[in-house]
Amino acid sequence: MQFRINRKIILITAAIFILSMVLNGCNASKEDSVAIVNGKIISKSEFGINFDINKKMYENQLGSDIMSKDMGKGKTFEEELKQVVLDNLIVENVILQDAEKQKITVKDKEVDEAIDQFIVSVGGKEKLKEFLKQNSMTEDYMEKRMRTEMIIDKYRNHFFESIISDEDVKKQYEENKDSYVSIRASHILVKTEKEANDILKRINSGESFEELTKLSTEPGAEARKGDLGYFTKGKMVPEFEKAVFELKPGEISDVVKTEFGYHIIKLTDIKDSFEEVKDNVLADLQNKESAKFDQKVKELRDNAKIEILMNTEVPKSDEENKAQDSDQDKGQDNTENE
């Protein structure tokens, strides 16, 4: 049975893990390399680290036998993945080299701040250790990865600054204001209308909305105080959206019924001015112009001097080699017997 994957999905889902820091000025020899890009070496060890991380991620998601799945044209998933990892390393190289020419860098302080934010997002230092262990990563690798991603992000933003003006961003906002209104809300979700009405009475009698989130049936609601974060129109079910967008900051809704149960909603913040939503507007315009960035990267690669030194076929294991030798020996014996 053939198992097919979309190479673009691999590129997106594995972007954080499968790209590697280019070791400029490293002492790796040509024999220890998988490719050379404009004279800069991509070492076998760097490729190996990235491939192993990516391989483990897919085995965790899709099962331990995923690597042997047939991808068609005589290639397994593992062979296809090796090619994707190599392609990404080459693309990353040409981007970083062009970024260096344009003097696009990141400061140590910026990297440290990004790491601190990442640690918070995963739940603290102990959770970070678990995350790194699960993904076969070291803290040093993570720091290098962060730095590289930040340089590439700055490079991408620099490119879009040259084709998207402030006037373009302002025009996009003015023509689509409603879609950029971003609100933050919290809610209490229960199974029955009676429960919801009882909770609403307690709130109206002066009890804290945040304290009563402990009664919510939504997992983790109490720890988050029912917070749903910021969202725009079209992100919630219609009944919930209609009710929440009619509220003013600090106001609490009546009981709202949806397919998930009965909600009591509190609006906590609104972002609707141009300055508050400018980043979201810019992101939309960048997505619309993403093909131009892709073309820029393609031109960098097409104009680069690239030497591929790695055979992307996956080497056979010792067991497979022994089995092949055994089959050859049997074949030879049969020939001699004939």
Residue pairs with C-beta under 8 A, 6 or more apart in sequence:
1 70
2 69
2 70
2 71
2 72
3 66
3 69
3 70
3 71
3 77
4 71
4 72
5 71
5 77
5 80
7 80
7 84
10 18
10 81
10 84
11 84
11 88
14 54
14 57
14 84
14 88
15 88
16 145
16 149
17 50
17 53
17 54
17 57
17 135
17 137
17 145
18 50
18 51
18 53
18 54
18 84
18 85
18 88
19 50
19 88
19 89
19 92
19 145
19 148
19 149
20 42
20 46
20 47
20 49
20 50
20 89
20 92
20 144
20 145
20 148
21 46
21 141
21 144
21 145
21 147
21 148
22 40
22 42
22 92
22 93
22 96
22 148
23 41
23 43
23 46
24 40
26 41
26 43
28 41
28 43
28 44
28 45
30 36
30 41
30 309
32 43
32 44
32 45
33 41
33 42
33 43
33 44
33 309
34 42
34 43
34 44
34 47
34 86
34 89
34 308
34 309
34 310
35 41
35 42
35 86
35 89
35 90
35 306
35 307
35 308
35 309
35 310
36 42
36 305
36 306
36 307
36 309
37 90
37 93
37 94
37 97
37 304
37 305
37 306
38 93
38 94
38 97
38 304
38 305
38 306
39 305
40 93
40 97
42 86
42 89
42 90
42 93
44 310
46 89
47 85
47 86
47 89
47 310
49 141
50 85
50 88
50 89
51 81
51 82
51 85
52 136
53 135
53 136
53 137
54 81
54 85
55 67
55 78
55 81
56 135
56 136
57 135
58 66
58 67
58 77
58 81
59 66
59 67
60 134
66 77
67 76
67 77
67 78
67 81
68 76
68 77
68 78
69 76
69 77
70 76
71 77
71 79
71 80
76 314
78 314
79 312
79 313
79 314
82 310
82 312
82 314
83 312
86 308
86 310
86 312
90 301
90 304
90 306
91 297
91 301
92 148
92 152
93 304
94 297
94 300
94 301
94 304
95 152
95 155
95 297
95 300
96 148
96 151
96 152
97 304
98 155
98 300
99 105
99 151
99 152
99 154
99 155
102 155
102 158
104 151
104 154
104 155
104 158
105 151
105 154
106 147
106 150
106 151
106 154
110 150
111 143
111 146
111 147
111 150
114 146
114 150
115 142
115 143
115 146
118 128
118 142
118 146
119 125
119 128
122 128
122 131
131 137
132 138
132 139
132 142
137 145
156 286
156 293
159 293
159 296
160 282
160 285
160 286
160 289
160 293
163 289
163 292
164 282
164 285
164 286
164 289
168 285
169 278
169 281
169 282
169 285
170 274
172 281
172 284
172 285
173 180
173 274
173 277
173 278
173 281
176 281
177 272
178 233
179 232
179 233
179 234
180 232
180 272
180 277
180 280
180 281
181 232
181 233
181 245
181 270
181 271
181 272
181 277
182 230
182 231
182 232
182 270
182 271
182 272
182 276
182 277
182 280
183 230
183 231
183 232
183 244
183 245
183 267
183 269
183 270
183 271
184 227
184 228
184 229
184 230
184 231
184 267
184 268
184 269
184 270
184 271
185 228
185 231
185 244
185 247
185 265
185 266
185 267
185 268
186 209
186 210
186 213
186 224
186 225
186 226
186 227
186 228
186 265
186 266
186 268
187 216
187 218
187 226
187 228
187 240
187 263
187 264
187 265
187 266
188 196
188 199
188 209
188 212
188 213
188 215
188 216
188 221
188 226
188 263
188 264
189 216
189 217
189 218
189 221
189 260
189 261
189 262
189 263
190 196
190 199
190 215
190 216
190 217
190 261
190 262
191 217
191 261
191 262
192 261
192 262
193 255
193 257
193 262
195 215
195 262
196 255
196 262
196 263
196 264
197 255
199 212
199 215
199 264
200 252
200 254
200 255
200 264
202 212
203 209
203 212
203 252
203 264
209 226
209 252
209 264
209 266
210 225
210 226
213 221
213 222
213 224
213 225
213 226
214 221
214 222
216 222
216 226
217 261
218 226
226 266
227 268
230 269
230 271
232 280
233 241
233 245
234 241
235 241
236 244
237 258
237 259
237 260
239 256
239 257
239 258
240 256
240 258
240 263
240 265
243 253
243 254
243 256
243 263
243 265
244 253
244 265
244 267
246 253
247 253
247 265
247 266
247 267
248 267
249 267
249 268
249 269
249 270
250 266
250 267
250 268
251 266
251 267
252 264
252 265
252 266
253 263
253 264
253 265
253 266
254 264
255 262
255 263
255 264
256 262
256 263
256 264
256 265
257 263
271 277
274 281
286 293
316 324
